[in-house]
């Protein structure tokens, strides 16, 4: 799998009760990588845009237009298809995302 784990440097904690989080583009440090990850290293500073994941199989994903994927998971206020939790944007303590 091409998964990276990121630990965020911000210590801010907030609840999201259905409202959108303005902190949707996030920076952090890679703490773990999956066996197929080629473009990131542990300890590297990284940024996560406004999407956590997409299906990688639909026409939009195949064209590199993941933002139009019907299964896109946004970094804030989306249900994460990986574990069913609500994404919390820049208020997250840890984020798992695809290297793509």
Backbone as ProteinMPNN parsed JSONL, in Angstrom:
{"seq_chain_A": "XXXXXXXXXXXXXXXXXXXXXXXXXXXXXXXXXXXXXXXXXXXXXXXXXXXXXXXXXXXXXXXXXXXXXXXXXXXXXXXXXXXXXXXXXXXXXXXXXXXX", "coords_chain_A": {"N_chain_A": [[0.833, -1.183, 0.0], [0.364, 2.313, -0.554], [0.637, 4.232, 1.678], [0.874, 6.949, 3.948], [1.756, 8.068, 7.206], [1.119, 10.822, 9.201], [2.242, 13.063, 11.677], [0.927, 15.79, 13.289], [2.048, 19.081, 13.993], [0.66, 21.034, 15.326], [-0.934, 21.834, 18.378], [-3.518, 22.389, 18.818], [-6.834, 21.754, 19.759], [-10.089, 20.936, 18.811], [-13.666, 20.705, 18.619], [-15.751, 19.464, 16.071], [-18.838, 20.085, 15.197], [-20.428, 19.316, 12.929], [-19.897, 21.586, 11.519], [-17.905, 23.295, 9.06], [-14.36, 23.071, 8.838], [-11.978, 25.51, 8.815], [-9.293, 25.03, 8.64], [-8.125, 23.296, 6.448], [-6.067, 22.553, 4.758], [-3.081, 21.058, 5.405], [-0.041, 20.817, 7.29], [2.673, 18.727, 8.268], [4.681, 16.116, 9.775], [6.084, 13.214, 8.432], [5.539, 10.122, 9.928], [5.371, 7.377, 9.625], [5.604, 5.048, 6.888], [4.058, 3.238, 4.193], [4.85, 0.07, 2.614], [4.991, 0.388, -0.183], [5.424, 3.045, -0.624], [7.074, 5.603, -2.303], [7.776, 8.26, -2.638], [8.045, 9.674, -0.282], [9.611, 10.129, 2.931], [10.263, 8.953, 6.259], [10.182, 11.42, 8.735], [10.206, 13.512, 6.994], [8.981, 16.736, 6.112], [5.687, 17.478, 5.223], [2.798, 18.325, 3.225], [-0.751, 18.218, 3.281], [-3.319, 18.357, 1.063], [-6.657, 19.411, 0.298], [-7.951, 16.992, 0.127], [-8.26, 13.685, 1.387], [-8.463, 11.082, 0.423], [-9.384, 9.173, -2.538], [-11.218, 7.133, -4.904], [-9.56, 6.124, -6.955], [-10.251, 4.662, -9.165], [-12.413, 5.441, -10.753], [-13.565, 7.313, -13.696], [-12.884, 10.057, -13.358], [-10.783, 9.956, -11.444], [-8.921, 8.443, -12.894], [-8.238, 10.271, -14.808], [-6.795, 12.031, -13.34], [-8.266, 13.804, -11.885], [-9.179, 13.838, -9.151], [-10.721, 15.371, -7.4], [-13.263, 15.356, -8.389], [-14.192, 12.848, -7.955], [-16.687, 10.502, -7.114], [-16.444, 9.29, -4.669], [-14.764, 10.767, -3.078], [-12.898, 11.771, -0.21], [-12.859, 14.412, 1.863], [-10.544, 16.546, 3.653], [-11.753, 17.719, 5.81], [-14.659, 17.47, 7.747], [-15.83, 15.219, 6.487], [-16.963, 11.854, 6.089], [-14.71, 9.414, 6.768], [-13.815, 6.896, 4.626], [-12.113, 4.86, 5.268], [-12.229, 4.271, 8.032], [-14.657, 5.167, 9.03], [-14.819, 7.432, 10.617], [-15.258, 10.961, 11.387], [-13.666, 13.322, 9.428], [-11.313, 15.776, 10.498], [-9.868, 17.924, 9.575], [-7.343, 20.428, 9.945], [-7.35, 20.207, 12.665], [-6.888, 17.65, 13.361], [-5.08, 15.062, 15.044], [-3.563, 13.052, 13.957], [-3.084, 11.878, 10.647], [-3.905, 9.708, 7.996], [-2.961, 9.14, 4.778], [-3.021, 8.738, 1.182], [-0.189, 8.454, -0.963], [-0.475, 9.578, -3.425]], "CA_chain_A": [[0.0, 0.0, 0.0], [1.116, 3.562, -0.585], [0.034, 5.019, 2.751], [1.796, 7.652, 4.83], [1.21, 8.52, 8.482], [1.653, 12.144, 9.484], [1.961, 13.621, 12.995], [0.825, 17.221, 13.11], [2.762, 19.859, 14.994], [-0.271, 21.901, 16.05], [-1.513, 21.235, 19.579], [-4.886, 22.903, 18.922], [-7.873, 20.73, 19.77], [-11.418, 21.549, 18.671], [-14.754, 19.821, 18.207], [-16.481, 19.854, 14.882], [-20.218, 19.622, 15.325], [-21.08, 19.455, 11.646], [-19.443, 22.795, 10.837], [-16.693, 23.113, 8.266], [-13.126, 23.509, 9.48], [-11.202, 26.346, 7.898], [-7.932, 24.496, 8.547], [-8.28, 22.09, 5.652], [-4.801, 22.185, 4.148], [-2.382, 20.739, 6.632], [1.372, 20.449, 7.223], [3.075, 17.846, 9.355], [5.903, 15.335, 9.595], [5.811, 11.797, 8.175], [6.002, 9.277, 11.033], [5.449, 6.008, 9.111], [5.223, 4.914, 5.491], [3.752, 1.888, 3.736], [5.935, -0.583, 1.877], [5.049, 0.83, -1.568], [5.625, 4.495, -0.708], [8.343, 5.902, -2.947], [8.108, 9.684, -2.739], [8.125, 10.292, 1.04], [10.483, 9.455, 3.896], [9.993, 9.265, 7.659], [10.844, 12.642, 9.162], [10.035, 14.555, 5.981], [7.869, 17.672, 6.272], [4.762, 17.304, 4.103], [1.523, 19.02, 3.265], [-1.917, 17.471, 2.802], [-4.275, 19.296, 0.485], [-8.031, 19.355, 0.817], [-8.499, 15.642, -0.021], [-7.533, 12.605, 2.051], [-8.416, 9.921, -0.478], [-10.409, 8.999, -3.556], [-11.292, 5.703, -5.256], [-8.492, 5.824, -7.903], [-10.732, 3.753, -10.2], [-13.428, 6.061, -11.619], [-13.027, 8.098, -14.812], [-12.255, 11.282, -12.855], [-9.493, 9.6, -10.839], [-8.024, 8.001, -13.958], [-7.802, 11.471, -15.514], [-6.084, 12.895, -12.406], [-9.229, 14.789, -11.395], [-9.744, 13.199, -7.967], [-11.697, 16.235, -6.731], [-14.592, 15.044, -8.926], [-14.495, 11.45, -7.631], [-17.894, 10.383, -6.289], [-16.092, 8.732, -3.366], [-13.701, 11.579, -2.488], [-12.961, 12.078, 1.219], [-12.218, 15.701, 2.104], [-9.798, 16.56, 4.916], [-12.58, 18.278, 6.871], [-16.103, 17.259, 7.793], [-16.252, 14.102, 5.641], [-16.851, 10.536, 6.712], [-13.561, 8.713, 6.202], [-14.202, 5.549, 4.203], [-11.187, 3.887, 5.85], [-12.616, 3.841, 9.381], [-15.981, 5.66, 9.395], [-14.772, 8.597, 11.497], [-15.404, 12.273, 10.772], [-12.381, 13.992, 9.239], [-11.285, 16.996, 11.304], [-8.984, 18.93, 8.997], [-6.128, 20.809, 10.657], [-7.464, 19.897, 14.092], [-6.571, 16.244, 13.547], [-3.793, 14.768, 15.674], [-2.877, 12.154, 13.04], [-3.824, 11.666, 9.399], [-3.39, 8.673, 7.111], [-3.37, 9.467, 3.406], [-2.372, 8.098, 0.059], [0.895, 9.293, -1.477], [-0.881, 10.202, -4.683]], "C_chain_A": [[0.877, 1.244, 0.0], [0.496, 4.544, 0.401], [1.137, 5.715, 3.54], [1.056, 8.054, 6.095], [1.896, 9.838, 8.822], [1.272, 12.558, 10.894], [1.983, 15.129, 12.843], [1.434, 17.965, 14.278], [1.833, 20.747, 15.82], [-0.852, 21.163, 17.247], [-2.952, 21.698, 19.796], [-5.866, 21.742, 18.863], [-9.218, 21.428, 19.68], [-12.42, 20.479, 18.278], [-15.367, 20.365, 16.941], [-17.87, 19.26, 14.994], [-20.964, 19.842, 14.018], [-20.682, 20.708, 10.903], [-18.162, 22.518, 10.072], [-15.494, 23.681, 9.011], [-12.294, 24.293, 8.474], [-9.781, 25.834, 7.717], [-7.943, 23.202, 7.753], [-7.024, 21.693, 4.892], [-3.768, 22.168, 5.265], [-0.911, 20.452, 6.362], [1.704, 19.583, 8.432], [4.371, 17.141, 9.008], [5.518, 13.871, 9.415], [6.388, 10.975, 9.321], [6.119, 7.811, 10.634], [5.101, 6.037, 7.637], [4.909, 3.457, 5.19], [4.868, 1.355, 2.859], [6.073, -0.093, 0.444], [5.259, 2.338, -1.723], [7.019, 4.769, -1.255], [8.74, 7.375, -2.853], [8.149, 10.403, -1.396], [9.02, 9.463, 1.936], [10.053, 9.843, 5.304], [10.82, 10.481, 8.053], [10.686, 13.798, 8.189], [8.841, 15.437, 6.319], [7.005, 17.582, 5.027], [3.535, 18.176, 4.287], [0.441, 18.107, 2.723], [-2.9, 18.506, 2.295], [-5.665, 19.101, 1.053], [-8.672, 17.987, 0.653], [-7.617, 14.633, 0.7], [-7.374, 11.42, 1.116], [-9.529, 10.002, -1.507], [-10.347, 7.542, -3.993], [-10.171, 5.238, -6.178], [-8.941, 4.927, -9.048], [-11.714, 4.4, -11.176], [-12.76, 6.87, -12.736], [-12.3, 9.347, -14.333], [-10.88, 10.989, -12.269], [-8.485, 9.189, -11.906], [-7.475, 9.175, -14.763], [-7.02, 12.432, -14.614], [-6.961, 13.998, -11.836], [-9.963, 14.242, -10.174], [-10.792, 14.049, -7.266], [-13.114, 15.997, -7.234], [-15.003, 13.594, -8.663], [-15.761, 11.384, -6.776], [-17.618, 9.837, -4.887], [-14.988, 9.529, -2.673], [-13.964, 11.784, -0.996], [-12.172, 13.359, 1.418], [-11.509, 15.676, 3.46], [-10.648, 17.056, 6.074], [-14.04, 17.897, 6.676], [-16.62, 16.235, 6.796], [-16.185, 12.824, 6.466], [-15.715, 9.793, 6.011], [-13.957, 7.286, 5.884], [-13.279, 4.481, 4.775], [-11.664, 3.383, 7.2], [-13.956, 4.391, 9.859], [-15.988, 6.872, 10.311], [-14.956, 9.886, 10.695], [-14.02, 12.904, 10.628], [-12.432, 15.36, 9.9], [-10.269, 18.015, 10.827], [-7.736, 19.166, 9.809], [-6.191, 20.574, 12.147], [-7.185, 18.435, 14.387], [-5.216, 16.095, 14.228], [-2.925, 13.937, 14.741], [-3.729, 12.023, 11.791], [-3.13, 10.59, 8.595], [-3.88, 9.02, 5.715], [-2.525, 8.717, 2.396], [-1.291, 9.017, -0.497], [0.54, 10.019, -2.758], [-1.331, 11.603, -4.446]], "O_chain_A": [[2.001, 1.221, 0.5], [-0.091, 5.553, 0.011], [2.202, 5.144, 3.772], [-0.139, 8.347, 6.053], [3.12, 9.946, 8.737], [0.111, 12.427, 11.282], [2.95, 15.689, 12.325], [1.341, 17.523, 15.423], [2.203, 21.167, 16.916], [-1.222, 19.994, 17.137], [-3.54, 21.428, 20.843], [-5.742, 20.855, 18.019], [-9.463, 22.403, 20.391], [-12.06, 19.469, 17.674], [-15.489, 21.577, 16.762], [-18.04, 18.045, 14.892], [-22.015, 20.482, 14.0], [-21.088, 20.888, 9.755], [-17.419, 21.598, 10.412], [-15.617, 24.668, 9.735], [-11.951, 23.784, 7.407], [-9.129, 26.174, 6.73], [-7.787, 22.123, 8.325], [-6.944, 20.559, 4.418], [-3.604, 23.154, 5.983], [-0.57, 19.902, 5.315], [1.081, 19.704, 9.487], [5.07, 17.52, 8.068], [4.705, 13.349, 10.178], [7.566, 11.101, 9.655], [6.89, 7.072, 11.245], [4.392, 6.932, 7.177], [5.426, 2.552, 5.844], [5.733, 2.11, 2.415], [7.171, -0.149, -0.11], [5.269, 2.847, -2.843], [8.014, 4.248, -0.752], [9.92, 7.703, -2.977], [8.277, 11.627, -1.366], [9.178, 8.258, 1.739], [9.536, 10.939, 5.518], [12.01, 10.563, 7.745], [10.998, 14.941, 8.523], [7.805, 14.94, 6.761], [7.516, 17.605, 3.907], [3.277, 18.695, 5.373], [0.684, 17.315, 1.812], [-3.269, 19.428, 3.021], [-5.813, 18.662, 2.194], [-9.839, 17.823, 1.007], [-6.39, 14.707, 0.639], [-6.301, 10.825, 1.021], [-10.476, 10.778, -1.376], [-9.507, 6.789, -3.501], [-9.854, 4.048, -6.183], [-8.107, 4.472, -9.83], [-11.833, 3.948, -12.315], [-11.548, 7.084, -12.722], [-11.224, 9.67, -14.836], [-9.917, 11.697, -12.563], [-7.313, 9.556, -11.822], [-6.386, 9.092, -15.331], [-6.624, 13.512, -15.052], [-6.455, 15.013, -11.357], [-11.192, 14.182, -10.147], [-11.671, 13.505, -6.597], [-14.074, 16.396, -6.575], [-16.066, 13.166, -9.114], [-15.89, 12.138, -5.811], [-18.48, 9.921, -4.013], [-14.34, 9.01, -1.764], [-15.108, 11.949, -0.575], [-10.966, 13.398, 1.176], [-11.847, 14.861, 4.319], [-10.287, 16.828, 7.228], [-14.58, 17.994, 5.574], [-17.741, 16.369, 6.306], [-15.427, 12.74, 7.433], [-15.762, 9.573, 4.801], [-14.386, 6.546, 6.768], [-13.633, 3.302, 4.766], [-11.527, 2.196, 7.497], [-14.359, 4.111, 10.988], [-17.056, 7.305, 10.744], [-14.824, 9.89, 9.471], [-13.283, 13.007, 11.609], [-13.464, 16.031, 9.87], [-9.852, 18.882, 11.596], [-7.129, 18.219, 10.311], [-5.182, 20.727, 12.836], [-7.238, 18.019, 15.545], [-4.314, 16.904, 14.014], [-1.703, 14.087, 14.723], [-4.958, 12.054, 11.866], [-1.902, 10.561, 8.518], [-5.081, 9.176, 5.497], [-1.477, 8.151, 2.709], [-1.461, 10.236, -0.5], [1.206, 10.986, -3.127], [-1.713, 12.297, -5.388]]}, "name": "protein", "num_of_chains": 1, "seq": "XXXXXXXXXXXXXXXXXXXXXXXXXXXXXXXXXXXXXXXXXXXXXXXXXXXXXXXXXXXXXXXXXXXXXXXXXXXXXXXXXXXXXXXXXXXXXXXXXXXX"}
